[in-house]
Amino acid sequence: MKRALVCGAGGFIAHHLVRRLKAEGYWVRGVDIKRPEFGPTEADDFQRLDLRESANCEAALEGGFDEVYQLAADMGGMGFIHSAECEIMRNSALINIHMIDAAAKAKVPRYFFSSSVCIYRDMQPGEPEMTEEQAYPAQPDNEYGWEKLYAERIAMAYGRKFDMAIRIARFQNCYGPEGTWKGGREKAPAALCRKIAEANDGGEIEVWGDGSAVRSYTYVDDMTDGIYRLTQSDLEGAVNIGCPEYVTVDELARTIAELAGKGIIIKHIDGPVGVQSRNFSNARIESIGWQSQFPLRKGIEKTYPWICSQVQRASGG
């Protein structure tokens, strides 16, 4: 039985990843500073550890592991990314430095790191798809992207020195049930699902910016499938993982409203938007057999009812 350590297992994607690895027959230890918020973990062992401390990274690896999945980070949606630059750079950098160092010392043979498409420059709608190599010369739009780019480099450096198989995925915007949906750290799909769940039919919701920013939204089951396939593969270097369906923020809101059976009025307000567009090639991840199985509508069909139920529960409904 393979043994996997999942870092950040109290968070959204890593919580789902634990479930996927258990389905593949792994023994899994999850570690995080907090336990999963929306239900019990499926990990065989869960330890609450602050991975900003090197001793805790070493403790997490006790017993030996075949694979480490490093998804722990201080992160959130666009509002958080723009308001917590110092916290993001300090906390995530400490986690990534200490975790890769501890894994190398523990002679872990295979190490996955979760990067982000935030490492890429701003794009204009309609630009040709960007490949992984076009991240350089580097020009991320925010400090979250710069930290992720540095963490990619340190992981690859350790891989070369200690003969570790390093696998790096650059995530596009991920959504699904059991993810943060309020409090300031939620991503756009969850925030809009919440706002529409709270709104009356014919009511008004607020959207940051003019609603024209273009994004791809990746359902969590597609993401965990990509993570698993990539980690088992021979693909070296960074790999984009994302749904090849691109929509504006307003189109995302209208899709959610339609599935909710509500008419809404979109009010555009000032707020952090980030880049104008993102359009990336998925050719590398598709080369190992991965294909997105969840177009936006299908993913929202699974996500909106869950968030709606959370809103109703929170309001006593």
N, C-alpha and C positions, 0 to 999 in steps of 0.2 A: 504494500500500500504506500503510495507516494504521500509525502508530508509537505504541506504548504503553509507558509506564514502569510497572512493577509493584514497589511498595515492600513489603518484607517477603517477598520471593519465596523466601527460604529456609525460610519457615514453611509450615504446613499448608494453609490456605485459599488463600493467594497462589500456592503451588506448583501447586495444581490450576487456579487462575485463569490462570496462564501457559499451561497446556495448552489451556484453553478459547479463549483469545485466538489462539493459534497455529492452532487449528482454524477460527477465523473469518477467517484470512488476514492477521493482523497481523504486523508485525515487532515483537518484544518485547525490551526490556531488563529484566532482573531485578536488583534491588539488595537487599542485606541484610547484616547483620553476620556471617552464616554462610551456608554453602551448604545446599541441601536435605539432610536427614539420610537419607532413604530412597530414594536413586536420583538420577540426574543430572537437572539442570534441562532443560527444553525451550526455554528462552529463547535467542534468537539471540545475546544478549550478557548475561553475568552479571558484576556487579561487587560485590566485597565492600567495603561502605562503612558506616561508622557514621553513621546519619542524625541522630544527636543533634548533629552538627556542621554548621553552616550551609554551610560550604564543600563538604562532601560532598554535601549536597542539590543545590547548584548543579552540582557535577560530574556527578551522576547524570542531570541534565537536558541535558547537552551533546549537541548534534546536533539538538535540537528534537523535540517530541512533540505528537501530537494529543490524547492522553488520558493522565492520570496516575491510577493506582489506588493509593491510600495505605492499605495494610493493615499497615504496620510498627507494632509496639507491644511493650511489655514486658508480657506477660500470661501467664495459665495458668488452671488450674482453681481451684475455690473455696478450696482450701488455700493456694495461692500468692497469690490475691487478698487474703486476710485476713492473710497474714504478711509481705507485701512492699508495704505501702501507699506508703511514701515512694519506693521505686524505681519503682513503677508511675506515680505522679504526676509525678515528675521526668523520667524517661526518655521516657515517652510524650508528655508535654507538649512537651519539647524537639523531638522528632521532628515533631510536628504543627505547631508554630509555624514551624520552619525550612522544612519541606517546602512548606507552603502559600505562604509568603513567596517561596521560590525559584521555585515554579511561576508565581506572579503576575509576577515579574520576567522570567521566560522567556516570558511571554505564552501559556501553555498554555490552550487554549480550553475544555477539559472536564476536571473534577477529581472523582474519586470518593473518598469517605471512609468507612471502615468503623467505624461506631459499634456500640452494643450495647444490648440490652434491659435491661442493668444500670442504665441511666439512669432506669428507672421505679421507682416506690415498691413496697413490699411489697404483695402482694395476698392475698386469701383465696380458697380453692377455691370455684368456682362464681360468682365475680364476673363481671359482663358484660365482654365483650372491651374492652380499652383501645385507643383510637385514638392515633395519633402526637401529636395536639394535647394529649392528657391527660398528657403528660410534665410539664406545668406546672400548678400550682406544683410546682417540682422537689423531690423527696425520694428520691434514690437510696439504696440500701441499703448501698453501699460506696464507697470512694474511687475505685475503677476506674470506676464509673458517673459520678461527679462529673467526672473528667478527660475522659471521653468527651463529656459534655454541654458542657463548655467547648470542646473541640475542634470540636464541631459549630458552636458560635457563631462561633469564629474563622474557620472555613472559609466560613460564610455571609457574614461581614463582608467577607472578601477577595473573595468572589464579587461582592458588590454594588459594591465600589470599583473592581475591575479587570475587570468585565464577563466573569467566568468562569462557565460553567455548572457549578454545584456539585450533585453527587448524593450523598445520604447514606443509607446502609442501616443499620438497627439489627438486628444479627444476633441470632438466638436460638442456643442451644447447638448447635454444629456438630460432626459426627463423620464418620468414614469411614476408609478405608485411608490409609496414609502419614502418619498424624498421631502426635503424641507419645503414648506409651502407658505410660510409666514416668518416674520421677524427680521427681515432685511438681508438674509443670506440666500433667499430663494432665487432660482433662475427664472427667466422670462416665461417659459411655459407654465410653471407652477404659479407664478405671480398672477398671470392672466386667468388661469383656471380659478384661482381664489377670488379674484375681483368679479369675474362673471358669475361664480356661484353665489357671491354676496349680493349681486345686483338684482333688481327687479326686472321683469320682462319690459323692455323699452327704456331701461335705465341707462345711466352714463358710467363709463369707466375711464380712468386716466391712463395714458400711455406716454412714456418719456420720449421726447423728440417728435419728429413729424411722422413717424410710423413707416418710413420708407427703407430703413436699414434692413439688409438682406442677410438671412441666416439659414443654416441647416440645423435641424433638431433631431437628435438620435435617441431612439427608444432604448431603455436600459438593457433589455434582453439582447438587442443587437450589439450593444457595447460590451457586455460581458462575454458574448460569443466571440467578438473580435479579440478581446484581451486573451481569452483562453487559446484560441487558434494561433495568435501571434506568438505567445509564450512557448508553445510547443513547436513552432516552426524554426526554420533556419534563416529567417529574414533578419539581417543586421541593419542597424541604423534606424532612425525614426520612421514611423509609419502612421499615416493619417487614418483615422477611423471615423466615419460619419455617413449619415444618410444622404444620398445624392439628390435630394429634393430641396430646392431653395425657395423660401418664401419671405415676404416682408413681415415686419412685426404686425402691421395692420391685418395682413392675411392670416397670420397665426391667430389673432384675436377673433377674427370673423369665423374661422374654422371652429374654434372652441365654442363660440356663441351658437353656431348652427347646431353643433352636436348637443349643446345644452338645451336647445329648443327655445332660445331667447333672442329677441331683438335687442341690440345694444347701440348706444351712441358713443363713439370714441372721442375723447377730449385729449388733445395733445398738449403736454406741458413740458416745461424745461426739466431736464434731468440727464444723467450720464447715459450715453448711448453706445459709446465705443466706436469701432470701425464702421464704415458705411456698408461694407460688403465682405463676405468670405465665400470663396469658391475653390474647393480643393480636390485634387485627384485622389481617388481611392484605389488606383490601379495596383498599388503594392499589396494592400490587404486583400484585394480581390484575387490576386495571383495565387493565394493559398486556399482559395475556395470560399472565402467569406463573401456574403451578399446581405445587404440590408433586407430584412423581412418585414419591416414596419414602416410603411409610408406614414406621413404625419397624421392623416385622418385615423388610421388604424391604431396608432399609438395613443392619440388623444382619447379615442374611444375607451381605452383601458385606464387612462390617467385621470380624466375629468371626474368620473363617478367616485373615485377614491378621494380626491381632494374635496369634492362636494360633500361627501360624508364627513370628512374632517371639519369642514366649516359648520355643518349642521350640528355636529357633536359639540363644537366649541361654543356655539350660540345657544345650546340647550335644546336644539330642535330635534 
